[in-house]
Amino acid sequence: MPLPLFLAMIAFVIAAAGATLALAFWAKVPLIALAFAALAGSLMMGMRQWR
């Protein structure tokens, strides 16, 4: 993978995470709900690789 593409992908992921947090804070989503969503996503990805 070329370096500029790799760096662009990293920048996109960081921007998407920032936008997600900004939207969640704007919508007044409780921080614990975000934490549970992140935990659930992490567990799902872990189970997917475990299979």
N, C-alpha and C positions, 0 to 999 in steps of 0.2 A: 504494500500500500504506500503510495507516495506521501511524503511528509506533509505537504500542504493540505491534502485531503484528510489526513489523520488529525491535524491541528484544527481544521474546520469542524470535524466531527466532535472533537472535545469542546470547542467553543459552543457548538449547537446544544450539546448536552447540558453544559453549564447554564446557557441562556434559558433552556426549557425548564430546568430545575428552578431557576430564579423566577420565571414567569408563573410556574405552578405555585410557589410559595407566595408570591405577590397576590395572585388571584385568591388563594385560600385565606390570606389575611384580610383581603378586601371583602370577601364573603363572610368573614367572621366565623370561619370553621375552627372549632377548638383544636388546640395543638395536640391534644391526646388523640384525636381522630386522625390527624396526619401521621402521628407516630404509629398507630395501629395499622393504618393503610401501608406504610412503609414496611412494617414488620410482616404483614401478610404477603406483600409482594416479594419480600426477601425469602420467606418460607416457601412460597410457590416456586420461585426460581431454584431454590435449593433442592426441592423435591423433584423438579424437572431434571436436574443434572444427576440426581441420585439414581434415577431409573435406568 
